[in-house]
Every structure is written in C-alpha cells, then in structure tokens.
Amino acid sequence: MFPSEYKRTARFAALLDHDSFAGPDDFIEVTEWYNGEGFDVHITARSKEQQFSLTWGELSALRATLGNWWSDDDDD
C-alpha cells in the first residue's frame, strides 16, 4: 500500500491584530482535518507554542460554555 497524498485547508492570522498582549511575530494557524470533522490549532505567542485539536462539536460545546463571554460583535 502506498501513502496517500491530499491537501488541507488552513487559515493564518497575526495575533497582533486581535490581542493587546501579542508581539509582532505572534500568530495563529488553523488547519481543517481532511475528513472535515474538526481542526488543528497552532498558536505561537510570547515565545511559547501551543497546539490542540477540536471537533466541530467540541467547538460548539466550548462556545456554549463561554456563554455571554463570547461575542461575534466584539471588535477587540
């Protein structure tokens, strides 16, 4: 069996545009899973790296847990 090759969709943003504590080189990258059931998050901020994965259901639960802390209208 040969290895499979495929492409995944990724998005990138500088944290400086969204986080007052961010430095000029801080960023976030989100890559959707090949099967579309979730995504991987890679954050580089303040000389540290964080990586985690969520399904779309886990993201929905996180947003519900955040409640009114979460606002799509927040410009910060």
All heavy atoms as a GROMACS GRO file, in nm:
protein
  622
    1MET      N    1   0.084  -0.118   0.000
    1MET     CA    2   0.000   0.000   0.000
    1MET      C    3   0.089   0.124   0.000
    1MET      O    4   0.184   0.134   0.075
    1MET     CB    5  -0.092  -0.001   0.122
    1MET     CG    6  -0.178   0.122   0.132
    1MET     SD    7  -0.284   0.122   0.275
    1MET     CE    8  -0.434   0.067   0.197
    2PHE      N    9   0.053   0.220  -0.084
    2PHE     CA   10   0.129   0.343  -0.096
    2PHE      C   11   0.068   0.451  -0.008
    2PHE      O   12  -0.053   0.450   0.015
    2PHE     CB   13   0.130   0.390  -0.243
    2PHE     CG   14   0.205   0.297  -0.333
    2PHE    CD1   15   0.136   0.203  -0.409
    2PHE    CD2   16   0.343   0.302  -0.341
    2PHE    CE1   17   0.205   0.116  -0.491
    2PHE    CE2   18   0.412   0.216  -0.423
    2PHE     CZ   19   0.343   0.122  -0.499
    3PRO      N   20   0.150   0.544   0.039
    3PRO     CA   21   0.095   0.654   0.119
    3PRO      C   22  -0.002   0.739   0.036
    3PRO      O   23   0.015   0.756  -0.084
    3PRO     CB   24   0.218   0.737   0.156
    3PRO     CG   25   0.337   0.656   0.121
    3PRO     CD   26   0.294   0.553   0.023
    4SER      N   27  -0.102   0.791   0.104
    4SER     CA   28  -0.198   0.880   0.039
    4SER      C   29  -0.145   1.023   0.043
    4SER      O   30  -0.074   1.062   0.135
    4SER     CB   31  -0.333   0.876   0.110
    4SER     OG   32  -0.387   0.747   0.104
    5GLU      N   33  -0.183   1.100  -0.056
    5GLU     CA   34  -0.148   1.241  -0.058
    5GLU      C   35  -0.276   1.322  -0.074
    5GLU      O   36  -0.362   1.286  -0.154
    5GLU     CB   37  -0.054   1.270  -0.175
    5GLU     CG   38  -0.003   1.410  -0.177
    5GLU     CD   39   0.100   1.434  -0.286
    5GLU    OE1   40   0.186   1.346  -0.307
    5GLU    OE2   41   0.092   1.538  -0.351
    6TYR      N   42  -0.288   1.429   0.005
    6TYR     CA   43  -0.407   1.512  -0.003
    6TYR      C   44  -0.373   1.653   0.043
    6TYR      O   45  -0.267   1.677   0.099
    6TYR     CB   46  -0.522   1.456   0.080
    6TYR     CG   47  -0.487   1.430   0.225
    6TYR    CD1   48  -0.494   1.531   0.320
    6TYR    CD2   49  -0.446   1.305   0.268
    6TYR    CE1   50  -0.461   1.508   0.452
    6TYR    CE2   51  -0.413   1.281   0.401
    6TYR     CZ   52  -0.421   1.383   0.492
    6TYR     OH   53  -0.388   1.361   0.622
    7LYS      N   54  -0.463   1.746   0.017
    7LYS     CA   55  -0.446   1.884   0.059
    7LYS      C   56  -0.545   1.917   0.168
    7LYS      O   57  -0.656   1.864   0.170
    7LYS     CB   58  -0.467   1.978  -0.060
    7LYS     CG   59  -0.362   1.961  -0.166
    7LYS     CD   60  -0.382   2.056  -0.281
    7LYS     CE   61  -0.277   2.031  -0.386
    7LYS     NZ   62  -0.289   2.123  -0.498
    8ARG      N   63  -0.504   2.005   0.260
    8ARG     CA   64  -0.593   2.050   0.367
    8ARG      C   65  -0.601   2.202   0.362
    8ARG      O   66  -0.506   2.269   0.324
    8ARG     CB   67  -0.541   2.005   0.504
    8ARG     CG   68  -0.533   1.855   0.517
    8ARG     CD   69  -0.506   1.806   0.656
    8ARG     NE   70  -0.395   1.871   0.724
    8ARG     CZ   71  -0.375   1.864   0.854
    8ARG    NH1   72  -0.457   1.793   0.930
    8ARG    NH2   73  -0.274   1.923   0.910
    9THR      N   74  -0.713   2.256   0.407
    9THR     CA   75  -0.734   2.400   0.411
    9THR      C   76  -0.682   2.456   0.543
    9THR      O   77  -0.709   2.401   0.649
    9THR     CB   78  -0.885   2.432   0.398
    9THR    OG1   79  -0.931   2.376   0.276
    9THR    CG2   80  -0.909   2.580   0.398
   10ALA      N   81  -0.606   2.564   0.534
   10ALA     CA   82  -0.551   2.628   0.654
   10ALA      C   83  -0.576   2.778   0.646
   10ALA      O   84  -0.582   2.836   0.537
   10ALA     CB   85  -0.403   2.601   0.667
   11ARG      N   86  -0.590   2.839   0.763
   11ARG     CA   87  -0.603   2.984   0.774
   11ARG      C   88  -0.502   3.034   0.876
   11ARG      O   89  -0.472   2.966   0.973
   11ARG     CB   90  -0.744   3.022   0.816
   11ARG     CG   91  -0.846   2.988   0.710
   11ARG     CD   92  -0.981   3.035   0.748
   11ARG     NE   93  -1.076   3.003   0.641
   11ARG     CZ   94  -1.202   3.035   0.645
   11ARG    NH1   95  -1.252   3.098   0.749
   11ARG    NH2   96  -1.281   3.003   0.546
   12PHE      N   97  -0.454   3.155   0.854
   12PHE     CA   98  -0.347   3.213   0.934
   12PHE      C   99  -0.385   3.357   0.970
   12PHE      O  100  -0.444   3.428   0.889
   12PHE     CB  101  -0.218   3.213   0.849
   12PHE     CG  102  -0.101   3.279   0.915
   12PHE    CD1  103  -0.010   3.205   0.988
   12PHE    CD2  104  -0.080   3.415   0.904
   12PHE    CE1  105   0.099   3.265   1.048
   12PHE    CE2  106   0.028   3.477   0.963
   12PHE     CZ  107   0.118   3.402   1.035
   13ALA      N  108  -0.352   3.399   1.092
   13ALA     CA  109  -0.375   3.539   1.132
   13ALA      C  110  -0.266   3.581   1.229
   13ALA      O  111  -0.222   3.502   1.314
   13ALA     CB  112  -0.512   3.556   1.197
   14ALA      N  113  -0.224   3.705   1.216
   14ALA     CA  114  -0.132   3.764   1.313
   14ALA      C  115  -0.212   3.795   1.440
   14ALA      O  116  -0.323   3.848   1.432
   14ALA     CB  117  -0.071   3.891   1.257
   15LEU      N  118  -0.158   3.760   1.555
   15LEU     CA  119  -0.228   3.786   1.682
   15LEU      C  120  -0.228   3.934   1.718
   15LEU      O  121  -0.316   3.980   1.791
   15LEU     CB  122  -0.166   3.705   1.795
   15LEU     CG  123  -0.196   3.556   1.794
   15LEU    CD1  124  -0.127   3.489   1.913
   15LEU    CD2  125  -0.344   3.530   1.798
   16LEU      N  126  -0.132   4.008   1.666
   16LEU     CA  127  -0.121   4.150   1.699
   16LEU      C  128  -0.249   4.226   1.664
   16LEU      O  129  -0.284   4.322   1.731
   16LEU     CB  130  -0.002   4.210   1.624
   16LEU     CG  131   0.052   4.343   1.672
   16LEU    CD1  132   0.091   4.336   1.820
   16LEU    CD2  133   0.172   4.384   1.590
   17ASP      N  134  -0.321   4.179   1.563
   17ASP     CA  135  -0.447   4.242   1.522
   17ASP      C  136  -0.562   4.212   1.618
   17ASP      O  137  -0.668   4.275   1.609
   17ASP     CB  138  -0.488   4.196   1.382
   17ASP     CG  139  -0.385   4.232   1.277
   17ASP    OD1  140  -0.309   4.329   1.298
   17ASP    OD2  141  -0.380   4.163   1.173
   18HIS      N  142  -0.546   4.113   1.709
   18HIS     CA  143  -0.656   4.065   1.791
   18HIS      C  144  -0.627   4.062   1.941
   18HIS      O  145  -0.719   4.045   2.020
   18HIS     CB  146  -0.696   3.924   1.747
   18HIS     CG  147  -0.727   3.915   1.602
   18HIS    ND1  148  -0.849   3.950   1.550
   18HIS    CD2  149  -0.651   3.878   1.497
   18HIS    CE1  150  -0.848   3.933   1.420
   18HIS    NE2  151  -0.729   3.891   1.384
   19ASP      N  152  -0.500   4.072   1.978
   19ASP     CA  153  -0.461   4.052   2.118
   19ASP      C  154  -0.364   4.162   2.160
   19ASP      O  155  -0.254   4.175   2.104
   19ASP     CB  156  -0.395   3.914   2.131
   19ASP     CG  157  -0.355   3.879   2.272
   19ASP    OD1  158  -0.367   3.963   2.364
   19ASP    OD2  159  -0.310   3.765   2.293
   20SER      N  160  -0.402   4.240   2.259
   20SER     CA  161  -0.317   4.352   2.303
   20SER      C  162  -0.187   4.305   2.368
   20SER      O  163  -0.094   4.384   2.382
   20SER     CB  164  -0.394   4.443   2.398
   20SER     OG  165  -0.436   4.370   2.512
   21PHE      N  166  -0.179   4.179   2.407
   21PHE     CA  167  -0.058   4.125   2.468
   21PHE      C  168   0.036   4.063   2.365
   21PHE      O  169   0.146   4.022   2.398
   21PHE     CB  170  -0.092   4.019   2.573
   21PHE     CG  171  -0.173   4.074   2.687
   21PHE    CD1  172  -0.307   4.042   2.699
   21PHE    CD2  173  -0.117   4.157   2.782
   21PHE    CE1  174  -0.384   4.091   2.803
   21PHE    CE2  175  -0.193   4.208   2.887
   21PHE     CZ  176  -0.326   4.174   2.898
   22ALA      N  177  -0.005   4.052   2.241
   22ALA     CA  178   0.072   3.984   2.137
   22ALA      C  179   0.192   4.066   2.093
   22ALA      O  180   0.191   4.189   2.095
   22ALA     CB  181  -0.018   3.955   2.017
   23GLY      N  182   0.293   3.992   2.051
   23GLY     CA  183   0.411   4.054   1.993
   23GLY      C  184   0.402   4.054   1.841
   23GLY      O  185   0.312   3.993   1.783
   24PRO      N  186   0.496   4.118   1.775
   24PRO     CA  187   0.490   4.131   1.630
   24PRO      C  188   0.502   3.998   1.554
   24PRO      O  189   0.458   3.989   1.440
   24PRO     CB  190   0.607   4.224   1.596
   24PRO     CG  191   0.698   4.216   1.713
   24PRO     CD  192   0.613   4.186   1.832
   25ASP      N  193   0.561   3.896   1.616
   25ASP     CA  194   0.578   3.767   1.549
   25ASP      C  195   0.476   3.662   1.593
   25ASP      O  196   0.484   3.546   1.549
   25ASP     CB  197   0.719   3.713   1.573
   25ASP     CG  198   0.826   3.803   1.515
   25ASP    OD1  199   0.800   3.865   1.408
   25ASP    OD2  200   0.934   3.814   1.574
   26ASP      N  201   0.383   3.697   1.677
   26ASP     CA  202   0.285   3.601   1.729
   26ASP      C  203   0.176   3.576   1.625
   26ASP      O  204   0.133   3.668   1.554
   26ASP     CB  205   0.221   3.653   1.857
   26ASP     CG  206   0.321   3.667   1.971
   26ASP    OD1  207   0.435   3.617   1.958
   26ASP    OD2  208   0.286   3.730   2.072
   27PHE      N  209   0.133   3.449   1.615
   27PHE     CA  210   0.034   3.414   1.513
   27PHE      C  211  -0.051   3.295   1.556
   27PHE      O  212  -0.018   3.224   1.651
   27PHE     CB  213   0.101   3.383   1.380
   27PHE     CG  214   0.181   3.256   1.379
   27PHE    CD1  215   0.123   3.134   1.347
   27PHE    CD2  216   0.315   3.257   1.413
   27PHE    CE1  217   0.196   3.016   1.348
   27PHE    CE2  218   0.391   3.140   1.414
   27PHE     CZ  219   0.330   3.019   1.381
   28ILE      N  220  -0.158   3.273   1.483
   28ILE     CA  221  -0.242   3.155   1.499
   28ILE      C  222  -0.264   3.096   1.360
   28ILE      O  223  -0.282   3.170   1.263
   28ILE     CB  224  -0.377   3.187   1.569
   28ILE    CG1  225  -0.458   3.059   1.590
   28ILE    CG2  226  -0.455   3.291   1.491
   28ILE    CD1  227  -0.579   3.078   1.680
   29GLU      N  228  -0.260   2.964   1.352
   29GLU     CA  229  -0.289   2.894   1.228
   29GLU      C  230  -0.390   2.783   1.259
   29GLU      O  231  -0.372   2.708   1.355
   29GLU     CB  232  -0.162   2.834   1.168
   29GLU     CG  233  -0.187   2.762   1.037
   29GLU     CD  234  -0.059   2.705   0.979
   29GLU    OE1  235   0.012   2.631   1.052
   29GLU    OE2  236  -0.030   2.733   0.863
   30VAL      N  237  -0.494   2.775   1.182
   30VAL     CA  238  -0.598   2.673   1.199
   30VAL      C  239  -0.604   2.591   1.071
   30VAL      O  240  -0.617   2.647   0.961
   30VAL     CB  241  -0.735   2.737   1.229
   30VAL    CG1  242  -0.841   2.630   1.246
   30VAL    CG2  243  -0.727   2.825   1.352
   31THR      N  244  -0.595   2.459   1.084
   31THR     CA  245  -0.598   2.369   0.969
   31THR      C  246  -0.712   2.271   0.985
   31THR      O  247  -0.720   2.199   1.086
   31THR     CB  248  -0.465   2.291   0.957
   31THR    OG1  249  -0.357   2.385   0.955
   31THR    CG2  250  -0.462   2.207   0.832
   32GLU      N  251  -0.801   2.269   0.887
   32GLU     CA  252  -0.915   2.178   0.891
   32GLU      C  253  -0.869   2.036   0.863
   32GLU      O  254  -0.781   2.012   0.780
   32GLU     CB  255  -1.019   2.220   0.787
   32GLU     CG  256  -1.147   2.140   0.798
   32GLU     CD  257  -1.255   2.186   0.703
   32GLU    OE1  258  -1.224   2.252   0.602
   32GLU    OE2  259  -1.372   2.158   0.732
   33TRP      N  260  -0.928   1.940   0.935
   33TRP     CA  261  -0.896   1.800   0.913
   33TRP      C  262  -0.940   1.757   0.774
   33TRP      O  263  -1.038   1.808   0.720
   33TRP     CB  264  -0.965   1.711   1.015
   33TRP     CG  265  -0.922   1.734   1.156
   33TRP    CD1  266  -0.814   1.805   1.201
   33TRP    CD2  267  -0.988   1.684   1.272
   33TRP    NE1  268  -0.810   1.803   1.338
   33TRP    CE2  269  -0.916   1.728   1.384
   33TRP    CE3  270  -1.100   1.606   1.292
   33TRP    CZ2  271  -0.953   1.696   1.513
   33TRP    CZ3  272  -1.137   1.576   1.421
   33TRP    CH2  273  -1.064   1.619   1.530
   34TYR      N  274  -0.871   1.661   0.720
   34TYR     CA  275  -0.901   1.609   0.587
   34TYR      C  276  -1.044   1.557   0.578
   34TYR      O  277  -1.112   1.578   0.479
   34TYR     CB  278  -0.801   1.498   0.552
   34TYR     CG  279  -0.832   1.429   0.421
   34TYR    CD1  280  -0.811   1.495   0.300
   34TYR    CD2  281  -0.881   1.299   0.418
   34TYR    CE1  282  -0.839   1.434   0.180
   34TYR    CE2  283  -0.909   1.237   0.298
   34TYR     CZ  284  -0.887   1.304   0.179
   34TYR     OH  285  -0.915   1.243   0.060
   35ASN      N  286  -1.093   1.495   0.686
   35ASN     CA  287  -1.229   1.440   0.685
   35ASN      C  288  -1.336   1.545   0.718
   35ASN      O  289  -1.455   1.516   0.718
   35ASN     CB  290  -1.242   1.321   0.780
   35ASN     CG  291  -1.221   1.358   0.927
   35ASN    OD1  292  -1.214   1.474   0.963
   35ASN    ND2  293  -1.209   1.256   1.010
   36GLY      N  294  -1.294   1.669   0.749
   36GLY     CA  295  -1.386   1.779   0.775
   36GLY      C  296  -1.453   1.776   0.911
   36GLY      O  297  -1.538   1.859   0.940
   37GLU      N  298  -1.415   1.684   0.998
   37GLU     CA  299  -1.482   1.668   1.127
   37GLU      C  300  -1.426   1.755   1.239
   37GLU      O  301  -1.474   1.751   1.350
   37GLU     CB  302  -1.480   1.521   1.168
   37GLU     CG  303  -1.562   1.434   1.074
   37GLU     CD  304  -1.556   1.286   1.110
   37GLU    OE1  305  -1.483   1.249   1.205
   37GLU    OE2  306  -1.625   1.208   1.042
   38GLY      N  307  -1.321   1.833   1.210
   38GLY     CA  308  -1.260   1.917   1.312
   38GLY      C  309  -1.142   1.992   1.256
   38GLY      O  310  -1.125   2.003   1.135
   39PHE      N  311  -1.055   2.040   1.346
   39PHE     CA  312  -0.943   2.121   1.303
   39PHE      C  313  -0.831   2.117   1.407
   39PHE      O  314  -0.852   2.085   1.523
   39PHE     CB  315  -0.987   2.266   1.278
   39PHE     CG  316  -1.060   2.327   1.395
   39PHE    CD1  317  -0.992   2.399   1.490
   39PHE    CD2  318  -1.196   2.309   1.410
   39PHE    CE1  319  -1.058   2.455   1.599
   39PHE    CE2  320  -1.264   2.365   1.518
   39PHE     CZ  321  -1.194   2.437   1.612
   40ASP      N  322  -0.710   2.150   1.362
   40ASP     CA  323  -0.593   2.164   1.447
   40ASP      C  324  -0.561   2.311   1.461
   40ASP      O  325  -0.571   2.387   1.364
   40ASP     CB  326  -0.472   2.093   1.385
   40ASP     CG  327  -0.494   1.944   1.366
   40ASP    OD1  328  -0.556   1.882   1.454
   40ASP    OD2  329  -0.449   1.891   1.263
   41VAL      N  330  -0.520   2.351   1.581
   41VAL     CA  331  -0.486   2.491   1.609
   41VAL      C  332  -0.341   2.497   1.653
   41VAL      O  333  -0.298   2.418   1.738
   41VAL     CB  334  -0.577   2.550   1.719
   41VAL    CG1  335  -0.538   2.694   1.750
   41VAL    CG2  336  -0.723   2.540   1.680
   42HIS      N  337  -0.266   2.587   1.594
   42HIS     CA  338  -0.126   2.611   1.632
   42HIS      C  339  -0.114   2.760   1.664
   42HIS      O  340  -0.140   2.844   1.579
   42HIS     CB  341  -0.033   2.574   1.517
   42HIS     CG  342   0.112   2.594   1.548
   42HIS    ND1  343   0.210   2.525   1.484
   42HIS    CD2  344   0.176   2.674   1.636
   42HIS    CE1  345   0.329   2.562   1.530
   42HIS    NE2  346   0.309   2.654   1.622
   43ILE      N  347  -0.074   2.790   1.788
   43ILE     CA  348  -0.058   2.928   1.832
   43ILE      C  349   0.087   2.948   1.877
   43ILE      O  350   0.138   2.870   1.957
   43ILE     CB  351  -0.152   2.962   1.949
   43ILE    CG1  352  -0.297   2.940   1.909
   43ILE    CG2  353  -0.128   3.105   1.997
   43ILE    CD1  354  -0.396   2.951   2.024
   44THR      N  355   0.150   3.050   1.824
   44THR     CA  356   0.281   3.091   1.873
   44THR      C  357   0.265   3.231   1.930
   44THR      O  358   0.228   3.324   1.859
   44THR     CB  359   0.385   3.092   1.759
   44THR    OG1  360   0.399   2.960   1.709
   44THR    CG2  361   0.520   3.140   1.809
   45ALA      N  362   0.287   3.242   2.062
   45ALA     CA  363   0.267   3.370   2.130
   45ALA      C  364   0.362   3.379   2.249
   45ALA      O  365   0.380   3.282   2.323
   45ALA     CB  366   0.123   3.384   2.178
   46ARG      N  367   0.418   3.495   2.265
   46ARG     CA  368   0.508   3.522   2.378
   46ARG      C  369   0.615   3.414   2.394
   46ARG      O  370   0.637   3.361   2.502
   46ARG     CB  371   0.426   3.540   2.507
   46ARG     CG  372   0.334   3.662   2.499
   46ARG     CD  373   0.241   3.673   2.618
   46ARG     NE  374   0.136   3.573   2.625
   46ARG     CZ  375   0.025   3.572   2.551
   46ARG    NH1  376   0.006   3.664   2.461
   46ARG    NH2  377  -0.066   3.478   2.567
   47SER      N  378   0.676   3.378   2.282
   47SER     CA  379   0.786   3.280   2.277
   47SER      C  380   0.745   3.140   2.321
   47SER      O  381   0.829   3.060   2.359
   47SER     CB  382   0.905   3.328   2.361
   47SER     OG  383   0.950   3.452   2.314
   48LYS      N  384   0.614   3.109   2.319
   48LYS     CA  385   0.566   2.976   2.352
   48LYS      C  386   0.479   2.924   2.237
   48LYS      O  387   0.416   3.003   2.167
   48LYS     CB  388   0.482   2.976   2.480
   48LYS     CG  389   0.562   3.004   2.605
   48LYS     CD  390   0.479   2.979   2.727
   48LYS     CE  391   0.422   3.112   2.772
   48LYS     NZ  392   0.339   3.102   2.891
   49GLU      N  393   0.476   2.793   2.222
   49GLU     CA  394   0.391   2.733   2.122
   49GLU      C  395   0.286   2.646   2.189
   49GLU      O  396   0.314   2.577   2.287
   49GLU     CB  397   0.473   2.646   2.026
   49GLU     CG  398   0.563   2.728   1.937
   49GLU     CD  399   0.624   2.646   1.825
   49GLU    OE1  400   0.565   2.544   1.786
   49GLU    OE2  401   0.731   2.686   1.777
   50GLN      N  402   0.164   2.652   2.136
   50GLN     CA  403   0.055   2.568   2.184
   50GLN      C  404  -0.009   2.502   2.063
   50GLN      O  405  -0.026   2.566   1.958
   50GLN     CB  406  -0.051   2.651   2.254
   50GLN     CG  407  -0.003   2.727   2.375
   50GLN     CD  408  -0.116   2.810   2.432
   50GLN    OE1  409  -0.215   2.756   2.480
   50GLN    NE2  410  -0.101   2.941   2.426
   51GLN      N  411  -0.044   2.376   2.078
   51GLN     CA  412  -0.114   2.305   1.973
   51GLN      C  413  -0.225   2.223   2.036
   51GLN      O  414  -0.205   2.162   2.142
   51GLN     CB  415  -0.020   2.212   1.896
   51GLN     CG  416   0.084   2.286   1.817
   51GLN     CD  417   0.174   2.192   1.739
   51GLN    OE1  418   0.201   2.080   1.780
   51GLN    NE2  419   0.220   2.239   1.624
   52PHE      N  420  -0.342   2.223   1.972
   52PHE     CA  421  -0.451   2.139   2.017
   52PHE      C  422  -0.545   2.115   1.901
   52PHE      O  423  -0.537   2.182   1.798
   52PHE     CB  424  -0.525   2.201   2.137
   52PHE     CG  425  -0.583   2.337   2.111
   52PHE    CD1  426  -0.715   2.351   2.069
   52PHE    CD2  427  -0.507   2.452   2.130
   52PHE    CE1  428  -0.769   2.476   2.046
   52PHE    CE2  429  -0.561   2.578   2.108
   52PHE     CZ  430  -0.692   2.590   2.066
   53SER      N  431  -0.633   2.018   1.917
   53SER     CA  432  -0.730   1.981   1.815
   53SER      C  433  -0.869   1.980   1.875
   53SER      O  434  -0.885   1.949   1.993
   53SER     CB  435  -0.699   1.841   1.760
   53SER     OG  436  -0.570   1.836   1.705
   54LEU      N  437  -0.968   2.017   1.795
   54LEU     CA  438  -1.108   2.014   1.837
   54LEU      C  439  -1.195   1.961   1.724
   54LEU      O  440  -1.167   1.989   1.607
   54LEU     CB  441  -1.158   2.155   1.871
   54LEU     CG  442  -1.101   2.226   1.992
   54LEU    CD1  443  -1.153   2.370   1.999
   54LEU    CD2  444  -1.136   2.153   2.119
   55THR      N  445  -1.298   1.888   1.760
   55THR     CA  446  -1.401   1.857   1.662
   55THR      C  447  -1.494   1.977   1.656
   55THR      O  448  -1.493   2.063   1.744
   55THR     CB  449  -1.482   1.732   1.702
   55THR    OG1  450  -1.555   1.762   1.823
   55THR    CG2  451  -1.394   1.610   1.722
   56TRP      N  452  -1.579   1.983   1.553
   56TRP     CA  453  -1.674   2.093   1.545
   56TRP      C  454  -1.772   2.087   1.664
   56TRP      O  455  -1.815   2.191   1.714
   56TRP     CB  456  -1.748   2.091   1.412
   56TRP     CG  457  -1.655   2.120   1.298
   56TRP    CD1  458  -1.612   2.033   1.203
   56TRP    CD2  459  -1.590   2.245   1.270
   56TRP    NE1  460  -1.524   2.095   1.117
   56TRP    CE2  461  -1.510   2.226   1.156
   56TRP    CE3  462  -1.592   2.370   1.329
   56TRP    CZ2  463  -1.433   2.328   1.100
   56TRP    CZ3  464  -1.515   2.472   1.273
   56TRP    CH2  465  -1.438   2.450   1.161
   57GLY      N  466  -1.805   1.967   1.711
   57GLY     CA  467  -1.892   1.952   1.827
   57GLY      C  468  -1.828   2.006   1.954
   57GLY      O  469  -1.894   2.069   2.036
   58GLU      N  470  -1.697   1.981   1.970
   58GLU     CA  471  -1.625   2.035   2.085
   58GLU      C  472  -1.620   2.187   2.080
   58GLU      O  473  -1.635   2.254   2.184
   58GLU     CB  474  -1.484   1.977   2.091
   58GLU     CG  475  -1.481   1.830   2.126
   58GLU     CD  476  -1.347   1.765   2.104
   58GLU    OE1  477  -1.266   1.815   2.023
   58GLU    OE2  478  -1.322   1.660   2.168
   59LEU      N  479  -1.602   2.244   1.961
   59LEU     CA  480  -1.605   2.389   1.949
   59LEU      C  481  -1.742   2.443   1.986
   59LEU      O  482  -1.752   2.544   2.057
   59LEU     CB  483  -1.569   2.432   1.806
   59LEU     CG  484  -1.576   2.583   1.781
   59LEU    CD1  485  -1.478   2.659   1.870
   59LEU    CD2  486  -1.552   2.613   1.635
   60SER      N  487  -1.847   2.377   1.943
   60SER     CA  488  -1.983   2.419   1.978
   60SER      C  489  -2.003   2.416   2.129
   60SER      O  490  -2.059   2.509   2.188
   60SER     CB  491  -2.084   2.329   1.909
   60SER     OG  492  -2.214   2.364   1.945
   61ALA      N  493  -1.955   2.310   2.195
   61ALA     CA  494  -1.966   2.299   2.341
   61ALA      C  495  -1.884   2.408   2.410
   61ALA      O  496  -1.928   2.466   2.511
   61ALA     CB  497  -1.920   2.161   2.388
   62LEU      N  498  -1.767   2.438   2.358
   62LEU     CA  499  -1.684   2.544   2.415
   62LEU      C  500  -1.755   2.679   2.405
   62LEU      O  501  -1.761   2.754   2.503
   62LEU     CB  502  -1.549   2.550   2.344
   62LEU     CG  503  -1.454   2.660   2.388
   62LEU    CD1  504  -1.418   2.648   2.535
   62LEU    CD2  505  -1.329   2.659   2.302
   63ARG      N  506  -1.812   2.708   2.289
   63ARG     CA  507  -1.884   2.834   2.273
   63ARG      C  508  -2.004   2.842   2.368
   63ARG      O  509  -2.031   2.946   2.426
   63ARG     CB  510  -1.928   2.852   2.128
   63ARG     CG  511  -1.810   2.881   2.036
   63ARG     CD  512  -1.853   2.906   1.896
   63ARG     NE  513  -1.924   3.035   1.890
   63ARG     CZ  514  -1.957   3.095   1.778
   63ARG    NH1  515  -1.928   3.040   1.662
   63ARG    NH2  516  -2.020   3.211   1.780
   64ALA      N  517  -2.075   2.730   2.386
   64ALA     CA  518  -2.188   2.727   2.478
   64ALA      C  519  -2.141   2.749   2.622
   64ALA      O  520  -2.205   2.820   2.699
   64ALA     CB  521  -2.263   2.595   2.466
   65THR      N  522  -2.027   2.691   2.657
   65THR     CA  523  -1.973   2.706   2.791
   65THR      C  524  -1.929   2.851   2.817
   65THR      O  525  -1.947   2.903   2.927
   65THR     CB  526  -1.853   2.611   2.811
   65THR    OG1  527  -1.896   2.478   2.785
   65THR    CG2  528  -1.797   2.620   2.951
   66LEU      N  529  -1.874   2.915   2.716
   66LEU     CA  530  -1.832   3.055   2.731
   66LEU      C  531  -1.950   3.148   2.745
   66LEU      O  532  -1.938   3.256   2.804
   66LEU     CB  533  -1.746   3.097   2.611
   66LEU     CG  534  -1.609   3.033   2.603
   66LEU    CD1  535  -1.544   3.068   2.470
   66LEU    CD2  536  -1.522   3.074   2.719
   67GLY      N  537  -2.067   3.107   2.695
   67GLY     CA  538  -2.189   3.185   2.711
   67GLY      C  539  -2.173   3.328   2.664
   67GLY      O  540  -2.124   3.353   2.554
   68ASN      N  541  -2.212   3.422   2.748
   68ASN     CA  542  -2.208   3.562   2.707
   68ASN      C  543  -2.066   3.621   2.708
   68ASN      O  544  -2.049   3.736   2.673
   68ASN     CB  545  -2.302   3.647   2.793
   68ASN     CG  546  -2.262   3.652   2.937
   68ASN    OD1  547  -2.169   3.582   2.980
   68ASN    ND2  548  -2.332   3.731   3.016
   69TRP      N  549  -1.965   3.542   2.745
   69TRP     CA  550  -1.828   3.588   2.731
   69TRP      C  551  -1.792   3.595   2.583
   69TRP      O  552  -1.705   3.670   2.543
   69TRP     CB  553  -1.730   3.494   2.798
   69TRP     CG  554  -1.738   3.488   2.947
   69TRP    CD1  555  -1.809   3.571   3.030
   69TRP    CD2  556  -1.674   3.394   3.031
   69TRP    NE1  557  -1.792   3.533   3.160
   69TRP    CE2  558  -1.709   3.424   3.164
   69TRP    CE3  559  -1.589   3.288   3.008
   69TRP    CZ2  560  -1.662   3.352   3.272
   69TRP    CZ3  561  -1.542   3.215   3.114
   69TRP    CH2  562  -1.579   3.247   3.245
   70TRP      N  563  -1.857   3.509   2.503
   70TRP     CA  564  -1.831   3.501   2.359
   70TRP      C  565  -1.921   3.601   2.287
   70TRP      O  566  -2.041   3.604   2.308
   70TRP     CB  567  -1.861   3.359   2.308
   70TRP     CG  568  -1.833   3.344   2.164
   70TRP    CD1  569  -1.916   3.375   2.060
   70TRP    CD2  570  -1.714   3.296   2.105
   70TRP    NE1  571  -1.857   3.348   1.942
   70TRP    CE2  572  -1.732   3.299   1.965
   70TRP    CE3  573  -1.594   3.249   2.157
   70TRP    CZ2  574  -1.633   3.257   1.876
   70TRP    CZ3  575  -1.497   3.207   2.067
   70TRP    CH2  576  -1.517   3.211   1.930
   71SER      N  577  -1.864   3.680   2.200
   71SER     CA  578  -1.943   3.775   2.122
   71SER      C  579  -1.885   3.788   1.983
   71SER      O  580  -1.769   3.826   1.968
   71SER     CB  581  -1.947   3.912   2.191
   71SER     OG  582  -2.010   4.005   2.108
   72ASP      N  583  -1.964   3.758   1.881
   72ASP     CA  584  -1.919   3.776   1.744
   72ASP      C  585  -1.907   3.922   1.708
   72ASP      O  586  -1.843   3.958   1.610
   72ASP     CB  587  -2.015   3.708   1.646
   72ASP     CG  588  -2.008   3.556   1.656
   72ASP    OD1  589  -1.901   3.506   1.695
   72ASP    OD2  590  -2.107   3.491   1.624
   73ASP      N  591  -1.970   4.011   1.786
   73ASP     CA  592  -1.970   4.153   1.759
   73ASP      C  593  -1.854   4.226   1.826
   73ASP      O  594  -1.839   4.346   1.810
   73ASP     CB  595  -2.102   4.218   1.804
   73ASP     CG  596  -2.220   4.159   1.729
   73ASP    OD1  597  -2.203   4.125   1.611
   73ASP    OD2  598  -2.328   4.148   1.790
   74ASP      N  599  -1.775   4.152   1.904
   74ASP     CA  600  -1.663   4.212   1.977
   74ASP      C  601  -1.552   4.250   1.881
   74ASP      O  602  -1.502   4.168   1.806
   74ASP     CB  603  -1.611   4.111   2.081
   74ASP     CG  604  -1.515   4.173   2.180
   74ASP    OD1  605  -1.493   4.295   2.174
   74ASP    OD2  606  -1.464   4.098   2.264
   75ASP      N  607  -1.511   4.374   1.881
   75ASP     CA  608  -1.409   4.422   1.790
   75ASP      C  609  -1.268   4.413   1.848
   75ASP      O  610  -1.172   4.453   1.785
   75ASP     CB  611  -1.435   4.568   1.750
   75ASP     CG  612  -1.556   4.580   1.661
   75ASP    OD1  613  -1.586   4.483   1.588
   75ASP    OD2  614  -1.622   4.687   1.664
   76ASP      N  615  -1.252   4.361   1.969
   76ASP     CA  616  -1.119   4.353   2.032
   76ASP      C  617  -1.035   4.246   1.971
   76ASP      O  618  -1.069   4.141   1.939
   76ASP     CB  619  -1.132   4.329   2.182
   76ASP     CG  620  -1.188   4.452   2.252
   76ASP    OD1  621  -1.177   4.562   2.199
   76ASP    OD2  622  -1.241   4.433   2.362
   0.00000   0.00000   0.00000
